């Protein structure tokens, strides 16, 4: 993809009605390694393929710990996803401090979804709720599914 005057910001539309930054984010997800989430009534499992970009590069963590009851798996650029993971960790800590209970996964899912569309990080996130039941949620570049 060639850069032009319409791909400097996520709020700039091209004359064809496209936002190039979104297309770049979709390409980053396509080039990422695979991640799979499986759930049952009592358990959930995350599996991620750790693939180095080159022989000299090291593997990067694809499964991150957010809170005692939540973990996420990343496809795409892990540096940007770690920024969003740190934001989610802070939200979980704030909930424990203010309300003295863990943040419900549904709230964190909404926080992550809105943060994705405000800041335009595009990755696949799989949230796990291990308290009462398991729950898998996915956020994609074209929107949540």
Buried (B, 14 or more C-beta within 10 A) or exposed (E): EEEEEBBEEBEEEEEEEEBBBBBBBBBBBEEBBEBEBEBEEEEBEBEBEEEEEEEEEEEBBBBBEBBEBBBBBBBBBBEBBBEBBEBBBEBBEEBBEEEEEBBBBEEBBEBBBEBBBEEBBBBBBBBBBBEEEBBBBBBBBEEBE
